[in-house]
């Protein structure tokens, strides 16, 4: 991957359809998510679609699915197949894996995904996967990821999946409280923990964690930047400029829309460069972030 040729690294991109036509979520949840984000009809790009989209923009993308087979009762897309497909597009795609925390020996699967499929990190969505991240039952999984030296990206805060449906389709927001991950970050200081999204309604907690713990970062996906809480904008432009990452949440939010709105925020050139590319490059081992 030619880092100098890239304008940005999008740290949060979903693969919604595999090469066999299988979808990551059932139709009701896809429709609810699209309605929540006012994205029109649900879009379900494949790995190849995503590679073409980002190559046109001279951007790289971290791509993944969420294995919530137990939590949602819907067959997950294969992280192995996603990683193998991404390997055909090494100029623009960086594959993350996802393992079901309730599945058989998730730590062993995480190790295989890195060793055999070149996965560069892992994505978790506690609300969809129906697990409390700080439950010690999941600590062997975190120990494996820490040993592998790759980051773990956790959904935090509100989710558009299930939004507006009776009971939210049983999806529990409390599992995505960022303070549950404070325990994980404290107990695994060698594990890079990325809090995905503005963690509304717990934004202050997320900022506190990223300020307090060297191994905690924040990605800015899932919201148009014009709706970011003001304390997040202030932190991203200032004391946390080395700790926040550009992410769109494609396909529900496109990188074009996100970047256009981000351009209007009061963020200086140094912080902007770090957020759009430098910080992600450092976390992914592509390059060290620029020093201030």
C-alpha positions, 0 to 999 in steps of 0.5 A: 500500500502506497501511503503517500498516494492516499488522501485518507484512511477510512477506519470504518467500512462495512461489507454488507454482501458476500460473493454468494449474495448473502447479506450481513443482516436480515431485510427488516434490520437493513431497512431500519438502518437505512431509514435511521441514516436517511440513506434511501434504499439499503446499499449492500456493497461487496468487497470488490464494490468497496475497493472500486469506490475507494480506489476512485477516491485515492483512499484506503478502507478498513473493511469488516463484517460483524459476526453476530450469529448468536445475538441476531440469529442470522448467519454471519458473513465469513470474515475469512472470505472477506479477508481473502477477497480484500487480499486482491485489493491490497492497494486500498483495502485493509481487512479486519475480522469479526468473531462471535464471542459466544462461538466455539473458541473465539480466541483460536479463531482470531489467531487463525484469522490473523495467521492464515488470512492476514486480518489486521484487526477485529471488529465487535458490536456488543449490542448486536453480539449480545455480550458485555465486553467486560465479562471475564468470560471474554478475556481469553479472546482479548488476550489473544488479540493483544498477543497478536498485536492488532487493534480491536474496534468496538461499536459504542453508543447508539445504533441505527440497527433496530432503531424504530422497531418494537423493542429495538428488535431486542438489541440492548444499547447498554452493552455498548456503553464505552465504560464497559471497555474501560475495564478491558483497556485497563486489564489489557494495556497492550491491547489497542481499543478503538471506540467506534462512533461518537459514543452518544449519549456517553460522549464525555465518558469516551473522551475521558477514557481516550484522555486517560488511557494510552491504548484507547482511541476514538473513530469518528464514524456513524455521524455526519461531522456537522452533528458531532457533540461540541466537546468531541470537536474540541477534543479532536482538534486539540488534546486528542488530535493524536487519538481520533480517526476518520471513519465514515460507516460506509455504506450508510454514510459515504466518505464524500458526505463525511469529508464534506461536512468535516471540512466545515469543522474548526479543526486545524491543518495538523489535527486534520492530517492526523485524523484523516490518515496519520493516526490510522497509519500509525495504529495499522503499522503503516507508518508512525503518526506525524509528531506535533 
